[in-house]
Amino acid sequence: MKYVLKIVFVLCAFTVAAQAQNYKSNIRQYKVPLAIKAGKLIDAGHVISADSLSPSFKNKGYAPVEVNLKSPKKKSLKPSELYNRVSESIVIVSPAGRCGEVDEKGKACDKVHTYPASGYIIDSKGIIVTNYHVANSYITKYNKDARDVMVVMLKDGTIFPVEAILSADQKNDLAILKIDTKGRELPVLPIATKDAEIGDPVFIVSHPKGYYYAFSSGMVTDKFSEINIGGYRNIMAISADFAAGSSGSAIIDQFGNVIGTVSYTKTLQHSDDATKTQMVLKATIPVSALTELIKKGN
């Protein structure tokens, strides 16, 4: 009996260890399903095209969006705990479409084109924050091959079409989207009540260059104002890594609260040698800009 129990214990321990070593397949789990599922939505006609969303997007009269905000967290978490909690509320946001181009033999291309970026859930009923430039990438006339649907994909692979752009703030590079969850309650990120300070720790879960649900950390390195379309805006610079595909993801504090939104990077080069990179400025939008676009619901 002792030997049997020992063998069972070892097998159980091996199973737990094997489960802990979870190496995801970015292509099989996210890239390919994103295109396949977006294509099924397009074929079923359950979509709102870029042309249909364009008039509301260009409307400058957005009212504050009513959101059922989750109360900010106050307990500090270990990075691994933080990742597990936050990643469930981070989404993939992407325009998608069949290009329809015809080759020399007269055959139409049936490939579904996607251009994944990031976003995060702030209301369990399906309200998503991303960048203005992410939403604009769907609407813009320069988008020629992904105009059939904008989709939101959850970490578990569930996909939803965007049904409305509730708010669009070009100056602060923020957009708020709405999806129909079909009654499903989505995991929500709480929003901090004040901006972070220089030196505060920050964390990001995002999708840099197709590395879906990658985790990075750092701190707030600077706070400054800059001129953008529509006037001055505040910028929070951080040291945590992000790249193309991370646009629109949440900047998180050690408690799991949103303190900002990824916006852009800027390469700083040596003045005497334009080919020599000295630093990459990683700019984010502080949470105060987001709270101006929303009002607390019941």
C-alpha positions as CSV (number, residue, x, y, z in Angstrom):
1,M,0.0,0.0,0.0
2,K,2.9,2.4,0.8
3,Y,4.3,1.9,-2.6
4,V,1.0,2.5,-4.3
5,L,0.4,5.7,-2.4
6,K,3.9,6.9,-3.2
7,I,3.4,6.2,-7.0
8,V,0.1,8.0,-7.0
9,F,1.7,11.0,-5.2
10,V,4.6,11.2,-7.6
11,L,2.2,11.0,-10.6
12,C,0.0,13.8,-9.1
13,A,3.1,15.9,-8.5
14,F,4.2,15.4,-12.1
15,T,0.8,16.3,-13.4
16,V,0.8,19.6,-11.4
17,A,4.3,20.4,-12.6
18,A,3.3,19.7,-16.2
19,Q,0.3,22.0,-15.9
20,A,2.5,24.7,-14.5
21,Q,4.7,24.6,-17.6
22,N,2.1,26.0,-19.9
23,Y,3.8,27.2,-23.1
24,K,1.2,28.7,-25.4
25,S,1.2,28.6,-29.2
26,N,0.7,32.2,-30.4
27,I,-0.2,31.0,-33.9
28,R,-2.4,28.0,-33.1
29,Q,-4.2,29.6,-30.1
30,Y,-4.7,33.1,-31.3
31,K,-3.4,34.1,-34.8
32,V,-5.1,31.4,-36.8
33,P,-8.4,31.2,-34.8
34,L,-8.7,35.0,-35.0
35,A,-8.8,34.9,-38.8
36,I,-11.0,31.8,-39.0
37,K,-13.6,33.0,-36.5
38,A,-13.6,36.5,-38.0
39,G,-14.2,34.9,-41.4
40,K,-17.2,33.0,-40.0
41,L,-18.7,36.2,-38.6
42,I,-18.3,37.8,-42.0
43,D,-19.9,34.9,-43.8
44,A,-22.8,34.8,-41.4
45,G,-23.4,38.5,-41.8
46,H,-23.2,39.2,-38.1
47,V,-21.0,42.3,-38.6
48,I,-21.0,46.1,-38.8
49,S,-18.7,47.2,-41.6
50,A,-16.2,50.1,-41.4
51,D,-18.4,52.1,-43.7
52,S,-21.4,51.7,-41.3
53,L,-19.4,52.7,-38.2
54,S,-17.7,55.6,-39.9
55,P,-20.4,58.3,-39.5
56,S,-20.7,57.7,-35.7
57,F,-16.9,57.6,-35.3
58,K,-16.4,61.0,-37.0
59,N,-19.2,62.5,-34.9
60,K,-17.6,64.9,-32.4
61,G,-20.6,65.0,-30.0
62,Y,-19.9,62.0,-27.9
63,A,-21.4,62.1,-24.4
64,P,-19.7,60.4,-21.4
65,V,-20.2,56.6,-21.5
66,E,-22.1,55.1,-18.6
67,V,-20.0,52.3,-17.1
68,N,-20.6,50.0,-14.2
69,L,-17.1,50.5,-12.7
70,K,-15.5,48.0,-10.4
71,S,-14.1,49.3,-7.1
72,P,-10.3,49.7,-7.2
73,K,-8.3,47.0,-5.5
74,K,-6.1,47.8,-2.5
75,K,-4.2,44.5,-1.9
76,S,-0.7,44.3,-3.5
77,L,-0.2,41.1,-5.6
78,K,2.8,39.1,-6.6
79,P,3.6,39.5,-10.4
80,S,2.4,36.0,-11.1
81,E,-0.9,36.6,-9.3
82,L,-1.3,39.9,-11.1
83,Y,-0.8,38.3,-14.5
84,N,-3.4,35.6,-13.8
85,R,-5.9,38.2,-12.7
86,V,-5.3,40.9,-15.3
87,S,-4.8,38.8,-18.4
88,E,-8.4,37.5,-18.3
89,S,-9.6,41.1,-18.9
90,I,-7.1,41.9,-21.7
91,V,-8.5,41.4,-25.2
92,I,-7.4,41.3,-28.8
93,V,-8.9,44.1,-30.9
94,S,-8.6,43.7,-34.7
95,P,-10.1,44.9,-37.9
96,A,-10.8,42.0,-40.3
97,G,-11.9,41.4,-43.8
98,R,-11.6,39.3,-47.0
99,C,-9.4,41.3,-49.3
100,G,-11.3,40.2,-52.5
101,E,-8.3,41.1,-54.7
102,V,-8.3,39.3,-58.0
103,D,-5.0,37.7,-59.3
104,E,-3.8,37.5,-62.9
105,K,-5.8,34.4,-63.4
106,G,-9.0,36.1,-62.3
107,K,-9.2,34.2,-59.0
108,A,-10.4,36.3,-56.0
109,C,-8.3,36.1,-52.8
110,D,-10.4,34.6,-50.0
111,K,-7.9,35.2,-47.2
112,V,-9.1,37.0,-44.1
113,H,-6.8,39.8,-43.2
114,T,-6.4,40.8,-39.5
115,Y,-4.3,43.5,-37.8
116,P,-4.3,42.7,-34.1
117,A,-4.0,45.3,-31.3
118,S,-4.9,45.3,-27.7
119,G,-7.7,46.5,-25.4
120,Y,-9.2,45.9,-22.0
121,I,-12.6,45.3,-20.4
122,I,-14.0,48.0,-18.0
123,D,-17.7,46.8,-17.8
124,S,-18.9,43.2,-17.6
125,K,-21.6,43.9,-20.2
126,G,-19.1,44.4,-22.9
127,I,-17.5,47.8,-22.8
128,I,-13.9,47.8,-24.1
129,V,-11.2,50.5,-24.0
130,T,-8.5,50.7,-26.7
131,N,-6.7,53.5,-28.6
132,Y,-8.3,56.0,-31.0
133,H,-5.7,55.0,-33.6
134,V,-6.7,51.3,-33.2
135,A,-10.4,52.2,-33.9
136,N,-9.3,54.5,-36.7
137,S,-7.3,51.8,-38.4
138,Y,-10.7,50.1,-39.1
139,I,-12.5,53.3,-40.2
140,T,-9.8,55.0,-42.2
141,K,-9.9,55.0,-46.0
142,Y,-6.4,53.7,-46.1
143,N,-7.7,50.4,-44.8
144,K,-8.4,48.5,-48.0
145,D,-8.5,44.9,-47.0
146,A,-10.0,44.6,-43.5
147,R,-13.2,46.6,-43.6
148,D,-15.8,43.9,-43.0
149,V,-15.8,43.7,-39.2
150,M,-13.9,44.8,-36.1
151,V,-13.6,42.0,-33.6
152,V,-12.7,41.5,-29.9
153,M,-11.3,38.2,-28.9
154,L,-11.0,37.1,-25.3
155,K,-8.1,35.1,-23.8
156,D,-10.1,31.9,-24.1
157,G,-10.6,32.4,-27.8
158,T,-14.2,33.6,-27.7
159,I,-14.8,36.3,-30.4
160,F,-17.4,39.1,-30.6
161,P,-18.0,41.7,-33.3
162,V,-17.9,45.3,-32.3
163,E,-21.3,46.8,-32.6
164,A,-20.6,50.4,-31.7
165,I,-17.9,53.0,-31.0
166,L,-19.3,54.7,-27.8
167,S,-16.6,57.3,-27.5
168,A,-13.6,58.5,-29.5
169,D,-11.0,61.0,-28.1
170,Q,-8.4,61.7,-30.8
171,K,-6.4,64.1,-28.6
172,N,-5.9,61.5,-25.9
173,D,-5.8,58.6,-28.3
174,L,-8.6,56.7,-26.6
175,A,-11.7,54.9,-27.9
176,I,-14.5,53.0,-26.1
177,L,-16.1,50.1,-27.9
178,K,-19.2,48.1,-27.3
179,I,-19.7,44.4,-28.0
180,D,-22.8,42.2,-27.5
181,T,-21.8,39.5,-25.0
182,K,-25.0,37.5,-25.5
183,G,-25.6,37.7,-21.7
184,R,-22.1,36.5,-20.8
185,E,-20.5,38.4,-17.9
186,L,-17.0,39.4,-18.7
187,P,-14.1,39.8,-16.3
188,V,-13.4,43.5,-15.5
189,L,-10.4,45.6,-14.7
190,P,-10.9,48.2,-11.9
191,I,-9.9,51.7,-12.7
192,A,-7.6,53.8,-10.3
193,T,-9.0,57.0,-8.9
194,K,-5.8,59.0,-9.5
195,D,-2.8,59.1,-11.8
196,A,0.4,57.3,-10.9
197,E,3.6,59.1,-9.7
198,I,7.1,58.9,-11.1
199,G,8.8,55.8,-9.6
200,D,5.5,53.9,-9.1
201,P,5.7,50.2,-10.4
202,V,3.7,49.4,-13.6
203,F,2.8,46.2,-15.4
204,I,1.4,45.4,-18.9
205,V,-0.2,42.4,-20.5
206,S,-0.5,42.9,-24.2
207,H,0.2,41.4,-27.7
208,P,3.5,42.9,-29.0
209,K,4.1,41.8,-32.6
210,G,1.9,38.6,-32.3
211,Y,3.3,37.5,-29.0
212,Y,-0.1,37.3,-27.4
213,Y,-0.6,37.8,-23.7
214,A,3.0,38.8,-23.0
215,F,3.8,40.3,-19.6
216,S,6.2,43.1,-18.9
217,S,7.0,45.4,-15.9
218,G,8.8,48.6,-15.1
219,M,8.0,51.9,-13.5
220,V,6.7,55.4,-14.3
221,T,9.8,57.3,-15.6
222,D,8.3,60.7,-16.5
223,K,5.2,62.8,-16.7
224,F,4.9,65.6,-19.2
225,S,2.5,67.5,-21.5
226,E,2.7,67.5,-25.3
227,I,0.8,69.1,-28.2
228,N,-1.4,66.8,-30.1
229,I,-4.4,67.2,-32.4
230,G,-7.0,69.1,-30.4
231,G,-4.6,70.7,-27.9
232,Y,-2.3,69.7,-25.1
233,R,-2.5,66.2,-23.5
234,N,-0.7,64.6,-20.6
235,I,1.7,61.7,-21.1
236,M,3.0,59.1,-18.6
237,A,6.3,57.6,-19.8
238,I,7.1,54.1,-18.5
239,S,10.0,51.7,-18.7
240,A,7.9,48.5,-19.2
241,D,8.3,47.1,-22.7
242,F,5.6,47.2,-25.3
243,A,5.6,47.2,-29.1
244,A,3.2,47.3,-32.1
245,G,0.3,45.2,-31.3
246,S,0.3,46.4,-27.7
247,S,-1.6,49.6,-28.6
248,G,-4.7,50.0,-26.4
249,S,-3.7,47.7,-23.6
250,A,-4.0,48.7,-19.9
251,I,-1.1,49.9,-17.7
252,I,-1.7,48.3,-14.4
253,D,-0.4,49.1,-10.9
254,Q,0.7,46.5,-8.3
255,F,-2.9,46.1,-7.1
256,G,-4.4,45.3,-10.5
257,N,-6.0,48.7,-11.2
258,V,-5.8,50.5,-14.5
259,I,-3.5,53.6,-14.3
260,G,-3.1,54.2,-18.0
261,T,-3.4,53.0,-21.6
262,V,-0.6,52.2,-24.0
263,S,-0.3,54.8,-26.8
264,Y,3.0,55.0,-28.7
265,T,6.8,54.6,-28.7
266,K,9.4,57.1,-29.9
267,T,13.0,56.2,-30.8
268,L,15.5,58.7,-29.4
269,Q,18.7,58.9,-31.4
270,H,22.1,60.4,-31.0
271,S,22.2,63.9,-32.5
272,D,25.5,63.2,-34.3
273,D,24.5,59.7,-35.6
274,A,20.9,59.3,-36.6
275,T,21.4,55.5,-36.9
276,K,22.3,55.1,-33.3
277,T,19.4,54.5,-30.9
278,Q,20.0,55.7,-27.4
279,M,16.6,55.2,-25.9
280,V,13.0,54.3,-26.7
281,L,10.4,56.5,-25.1
282,K,7.3,54.5,-24.2
283,A,4.3,56.8,-23.9
284,T,1.0,56.0,-22.3
285,I,-2.2,57.9,-21.5
286,P,-2.8,58.5,-17.8
287,V,-6.0,57.1,-16.3
288,S,-7.4,60.7,-15.7
289,A,-7.9,61.0,-19.4
290,L,-10.1,57.9,-19.5
291,T,-12.2,58.9,-16.5
292,E,-13.2,62.1,-18.3
293,L,-14.9,59.9,-21.0
294,I,-17.0,57.8,-18.6
295,K,-19.5,58.3,-15.9
296,K,-20.2,55.8,-13.1
297,G,-23.4,53.7,-13.7
298,N,-25.6,52.1,-11.1
